[in-house]
Amino acid sequence: MCDDARPLVEWAAMKVGVVIDEIDVDDDDTLLSLYGMRIPVVLGPGDEVLAEGVIGDRRALERVFLGLEWGQPR
């Protein structure tokens, strides 16, 4: 995750009590082919794309996180 997006994602995750598992897509050819031009990509339950590309609004990301049922796919 880029240095610009990391603090926003970490802040939103902390606010709703979820843990971030950061994966470097450059280390995995399959993930790089899926997400390469879209990174950073934030995935939620069931690998649903929650945010991608420019992530600049931590409150919007927090609202997305709050709208999910963690531990179960939507």
C-alpha positions in Angstrom: 0.0 0.0 0.0 1.3 3.4 -0.8 2.4 5.8 1.9 -0.5 8.1 1.1 -3.2 5.5 1.5 -1.8 3.5 4.4 -2.6 6.0 7.2 -6.1 6.6 5.8 -6.9 2.9 5.7 -5.3 2.2 9.1 -7.3 5.1 10.7 -10.6 3.8 9.2 -9.8 0.2 10.3 -9.0 1.4 13.8 -12.2 3.3 14.1 -14.3 0.3 13.4 -12.0 -2.3 15.0 -10.8 -4.4 12.1 -7.3 -5.6 11.4 -5.6 -4.8 8.1 -3.7 -7.5 6.3 -1.4 -5.8 3.9 -0.2 -7.8 0.8 2.3 -6.6 -1.7 0.7 -7.4 -5.1 4.1 -6.9 -6.8 5.2 -10.2 -5.1 2.4 -12.2 -6.7 1.9 -12.4 -10.4 -1.8 -13.4 -10.1 -2.6 -10.5 -7.8 -0.6 -8.1 -10.0 -2.6 -9.1 -13.1 -5.9 -8.6 -11.2 -5.1 -5.4 -9.4 -1.9 -3.9 -11.0 -3.3 -0.7 -12.4 -5.9 -0.3 -9.6 -3.7 -0.3 -6.6 -4.0 0.4 -3.8 -7.0 -1.9 -3.5 -8.9 -2.5 -0.2 -10.7 -5.8 0.0 -13.3 -6.7 2.5 -15.1 -9.9 3.4 -15.2 -12.3 0.5 -12.5 -10.3 -1.3 -15.1 -7.6 -2.2 -13.4 -4.5 -3.5 -14.2 -1.7 -1.1 -11.9 1.0 -2.4 -9.3 1.3 -5.2 -7.0 3.7 -6.9 -6.9 7.1 -5.1 -8.0 6.6 -1.5 -8.3 10.1 -0.1 -11.3 10.2 2.2 -10.9 8.4 5.5 -14.4 9.1 6.7 -15.9 7.6 3.5 -13.7 4.5 4.0 -14.8 4.3 7.6 -18.5 4.4 6.5 -17.8 1.6 4.1 -16.1 -0.5 6.8 -19.0 0.2 9.2 -21.5 -1.0 6.6 -20.0 -4.5 6.5 -20.5 -7.6 8.5 -16.9 -8.6 9.2 -16.3 -12.3 9.3 -19.0 -13.0 6.7 -19.2 -12.1 3.0 -21.9 -9.6 2.0 
